Amino acid sequence: MARSDKKSLLRLGLWVFLALMVLEIIEYVTGVTVRRNWPILAALALPGAGLIIYYFMHIPQLWRGEE
């Protein structure tokens, strides 16, 4: 793997991590301030779960195979 590929993958991982942190902050603020907040929290949890499954669990490789 070329150095530029590793660098771009690291940058992508950092962006995903930052997106997850922003979602977690929004979830925390929602959980603390909004009454009857479970539908909102469930809706906010789905994008975070999707990011984790797609980028950190490498689910697309199941269909592509090993490279």
C-alpha positions as CSV (number, residue, x, y, z in Angstrom):
1,M,0.0,0.0,0.0
2,A,1.4,3.4,-1.0
3,R,2.1,6.0,1.6
4,S,-0.6,8.4,0.1
5,D,-3.2,5.6,0.4
6,K,-2.4,5.1,4.1
7,K,-2.5,8.9,4.6
8,S,-5.9,9.2,2.9
9,L,-7.3,6.2,4.9
10,L,-6.1,7.8,8.1
11,R,-7.7,11.1,7.2
12,L,-11.0,9.3,6.4
13,G,-10.8,7.5,9.8
14,L,-10.3,10.8,11.6
15,W,-13.3,12.4,9.8
16,V,-15.5,9.4,10.7
17,F,-14.3,9.6,14.3
18,L,-15.1,13.4,14.4
19,A,-18.5,12.7,13.0
20,L,-19.1,10.1,15.7
21,M,-18.0,12.6,18.4
22,V,-20.4,15.3,17.1
23,L,-23.3,12.7,17.1
24,E,-22.4,11.7,20.6
25,I,-22.4,15.3,21.8
26,I,-25.8,15.9,20.2
27,E,-27.1,12.7,21.8
28,Y,-25.9,13.8,25.2
29,V,-27.4,17.2,25.0
30,T,-30.7,15.8,23.7
31,G,-30.7,13.2,26.5
32,V,-30.1,15.8,29.2
33,T,-32.5,18.5,27.9
34,V,-35.4,16.9,26.1
35,R,-38.2,15.1,27.8
36,R,-39.5,11.8,26.2
37,N,-36.4,11.8,24.1
38,W,-36.1,8.1,23.1
39,P,-37.4,8.6,19.5
40,I,-34.9,11.4,19.0
41,L,-32.1,9.4,20.5
42,A,-33.0,6.3,18.4
43,A,-32.9,8.4,15.3
44,L,-29.5,9.9,16.3
45,A,-28.1,6.5,17.1
46,L,-28.7,5.0,13.6
47,P,-26.2,7.1,11.6
48,G,-23.6,6.5,14.3
49,A,-24.2,2.8,14.1
50,G,-24.0,2.9,10.3
51,L,-20.7,4.7,10.4
52,I,-19.2,2.2,12.8
53,I,-20.5,-0.8,10.9
54,Y,-19.4,0.5,7.5
55,Y,-16.0,2.0,8.3
56,F,-14.7,0.2,11.4
57,M,-16.1,-3.3,10.9
58,H,-15.2,-3.3,7.2
59,I,-18.6,-4.7,6.1
60,P,-18.1,-3.8,2.4
61,Q,-15.3,-6.4,2.3
62,L,-17.8,-9.2,2.8
63,W,-19.1,-8.6,-0.7
64,R,-15.9,-7.5,-2.4
65,G,-13.7,-10.2,-0.9
66,E,-10.1,-9.9,0.1
67,E,-7.9,-7.5,-1.9
